[in-house]
Amino acid sequence: MWAGRVLHAALSRAPRESRAQSALAQLRGILEEELESIRGAGTWKSERVITSRQGPHIHVDGAPGGIINFCANNYLGLSSHPEVIQAGLRTLKEFGAGLSSVRFICGTQKGEGEMNGTFDFQPGQSIHKDLEAKIARFHQREDAILYPSCFDANTGLFEALLTSEDAVLSDELNHASIIDGIRLCKAHKYRYRHLDMADLEAKLQEAQKHRLRLVATDGAFSMDGDIAPLQEICRLASQYGALVFVDESHATGFLGATGRGTDELLGVMDQVTIINSTLGKALGGASGGYTTGPGALVSLLRQRARPYLFSNSLPPAAVGCASKALDLLMESNAIVQSMAAKTLRFRSQMEAAGFTISGANHPICPVMLGDARLALNIADDMLKRGIFVIGFSYPVVPKGKARIRVQISAVHSEEDIDRCVEAFVEVPICWEDG
């Protein structure tokens, strides 16, 4: 009898295993077909491996000699700044590798005070809360809240703030994290044409029936290097009783007279309600993001924002690096002021050489090419000439809008910039037939 049961179980197990194997085989087929379609479209993204610290001059696996890096978000060159590195090492030693907890359980940390003079943290203050207070002061806002990334800040904001009674109006070229964050909320969704203020006004008029209206835009658009017309956006928001949200990830630290961002650049710091930004670009390049704005909003996010409630605290070393980066930025704006001249040098030389450069006056300088394979091939040829750039194509940018995005850093020399232009001129450009 026992043997019969074993045999029955074995026989019944066989069809289940067969079905599971069949499902796995079906999945593999679907995935391979999808992957092949990406390769066939010329949009396959390979990952180059850097074998050195991040900086203007790097080493790349498989590429001989030193390489000039023109594709990092390291706008101020702080990723490898010695004071930023030392701050990270000290916080790592004092506070450990991580908290193994979310903030509201046991993930908000402060030291015993013996290293306060070295860290520039307030005596007895949590390192996390001290950084949040520093961010709020930097942006001249009431409070701030930290996240593991700005992607998390964007996916946490809209769902916690907006309900089905509200409306959000979003630029059609906003970053994917803004789009995903808006998808998560129950608010009525309006999408206006890129930088089109007439279309935004029409959408604001249509949205008057809702309780809250929130206009959401990038301050600087990462793929095009153009800047949102915040003066006009804020004027329309005031006229139609709306709030303004700006993602400053590609502006914080280097746009505006003191690096506060596009709201400072355009003189509307007192009119933008909410700012989200990142610690992973100009401010040291480690990781982390934040929301800063009204104190009551930040308090609500601490209670309801799911990426905050269900993600580990920002690691102490990342907190230390970002805090020091902010200190350096607030001590002097000299590094900020050097960006404009270097950006102009690259843009003017490239345009004189016959290239089309998207955007204006931003260190993101997209070299527009159109064809995806062409962008990828030129990027490969540039690496052979000692220049690290990346081709961007669909789905990162719209179809037919492939480009190579060049990013200028404050730590690039004039010689670095001139060599990059020379390499673009040297590369043969062969357009695909059709």
Disulfide bonds with the S-S distance in Angstrom:
none
